[in-house]
Amino acid sequence: MDDRWSRAGDMVPRETGPGRQIRRSGAGGISYNSTVRLEWVSREKDARGRPLRTRKPLGIKLVFPAVSFLAAGRPYFGLSMLEAHREEGSPWARDVYGRDVLVLTERFPCFDSSDYRNEDRHFRWYLLCQGGKFTCVCHTDKTPAVAVTEDVRDLEYDLWKRIQEMKCFGLTEEEL
């Protein structure tokens, strides 16, 4: 269990169903990803076990040059600032502001032996969680831009499952 975000506040995300499909492209590659729709719920529950508060995220997406962008209220002058202090063998890093960043990668799709031999690009997601909100910085290798989603509403299914498996909030899906 890696509950680094359990200290991120009294609200935690929970899946409410399928979200809108996300299309990622760049440097000649395209990926269509299924998503889950998220909402934020209070850790505190009523007598029936239901969260006392819920909040629906806004899901505001902007595209910036990878050399200068804003994410979670702070300026970044390159992706390396999101991984200023990377933990060896771990998906976790700390950004230059001391915030925990979950760094997840996925290799470009490969369809034949030539792809497997020559393809070295990845999709990269940098997830920050603070104040009951997710911020996601997505970058495709060999592209000059990043997509920043503030207050993530629809998150890639595979990323959500990885966050759940890691128990980043110290809770299982059943406990939400």
ZAMARGU-4260 file (C-alpha; in steps of 0.2 Angstrom, whole numbers, plus 5000, padded with zeros to 4 digits):
<rodrens>
0) 5000/5000/5000 | 5006/5017/4996 | 4994/5030/5003 | 5004/5046/4999 | 4988/5055/4994
5) 4979/5049/5010 | 4985/5065/5017 | 4979/5076/5003 | 4962/5081/5011 | 4946/5074/5018
10) 4939/5071/5000 | 4944/5056/4990 | 4939/5051/4972 | 4927/5037/4967 | 4922/5030/4951
15) 4904/5034/4946 | 4903/5024/4929 | 4911/5026/4912 | 4917/5043/4906 | 4921/5050/4889
20) 4933/5041/4878 | 4950/5051/4877 | 4960/5052/4861 | 4978/5054/4863 | 4989/5057/4848
25) 5006/5064/4843 | 5022/5060/4834 | 5013/5048/4823 | 5004/5038/4836 | 4986/5038/4841
30) 4978/5030/4856 | 4959/5029/4861 | 4957/5026/4879 | 4941/5021/4889 | 4939/5031/4905
35) 4930/5031/4921 | 4920/5046/4927 | 4925/5052/4944 | 4917/5061/4959 | 4925/5067/4975
40) 4917/5061/4991 | 4921/5065/5009 | 4929/5052/5020 | 4917/5056/5033 | 4901/5045/5032
45) 4883/5047/5038 | 4874/5033/5049 | 4870/5024/5033 | 4888/5024/5027 | 4886/5037/5013
50) 4898/5051/5011 | 4892/5067/5019 | 4898/5078/5004 | 4901/5074/4986 | 4908/5085/4972
55) 4908/5083/4953 | 4925/5088/4945 | 4925/5101/4931 | 4938/5093/4919 | 4946/5108/4912
60) 4959/5103/4898 | 4972/5115/4891 | 4987/5112/4879 | 5003/5121/4883 | 5021/5120/4876
65) 5030/5106/4885 | 5044/5119/4890 | 5032/5131/4899 | 5015/5126/4907 | 5004/5128/4922
70) 4998/5113/4933 | 4990/5113/4949 | 4992/5132/4952 | 5011/5132/4949 | 5022/5136/4934
75) 5033/5122/4926 | 5047/5125/4914 | 5049/5107/4907 | 5043/5090/4913 | 5059/5088/4923
80) 5052/5100/4936 | 5038/5087/4939 | 5051/5074/4942 | 5064/5084/4952 | 5066/5070/4965
85) 5062/5053/4957 | 5062/5038/4968 | 5072/5024/4961 | 5061/5010/4955 | 5045/5019/4960
90) 5032/5027/4951 | 5033/5042/4963 | 5042/5058/4962 | 5042/5075/4970 | 5041/5090/4960
95) 5051/5106/4963 | 5038/5112/4975 | 5039/5097/4986 | 5022/5089/4980 | 5020/5071/4977
100) 5018/5066/4959 | 5013/5049/4953 | 5022/5046/4936 | 5014/5033/4925 | 5019/5027/4908
105) 5013/5017/4894 | 5022/5011/4879 | 5015/5016/4862 | 5004/5002/4854 | 5014/4989/4844
110) 5006/4979/4831 | 5020/4969/4823 | 5038/4963/4826 | 5045/4979/4817 | 5035/4990/4830
115) 5042/4980/4844 | 5059/4982/4838 | 5059/5000/4834 | 5045/5008/4844 | 5053/5018/4859
120) 5039/5031/4862 | 5028/5032/4878 | 5013/5041/4884 | 5017/5049/4901 | 5005/5055/4914
125) 5010/5065/4929 | 4996/5065/4942 | 4996/5078/4956 | 4982/5077/4970 | 4979/5092/4982
130) 4964/5100/4989 | 4952/5087/4983 | 4957/5088/4965 | 4967/5079/4952 | 4978/5088/4940
135) 4985/5077/4926 | 4999/5082/4914 | 4999/5071/4899 | 5014/5070/4887 | 5018/5060/4872
140) 5036/5057/4869 | 5044/5067/4854 | 5030/5080/4854 | 5032/5098/4859 | 5016/5100/4869
145) 5008/5094/4885 | 4989/5092/4889 | 4985/5098/4907 | 4968/5093/4914 | 4964/5102/4930
150) 4951/5095/4941 | 4951/5078/4931 | 4933/5072/4928 | 4937/5057/4916 | 4952/5047/4919
155) 4959/5033/4909 | 4953/5017/4915 | 4970/5009/4916 | 4977/5024/4926 | 4962/5023/4938
160) 4965/5004/4941 | 4983/5007/4944 | 4979/5020/4957 | 4966/5009/4965 | 4979/4994/4966
165) 4992/5005/4974 | 4979/5011/4987 | 4985/5029/4985 | 4972/5035/4996 | 4973/5022/5009
170) 4956/5015/5004 | 4950/5001/4993 | 4935/5004/4980 | 4924/4995/4992 | 4928/5007/5006
175) 4922/5022/4996
</rodrens>
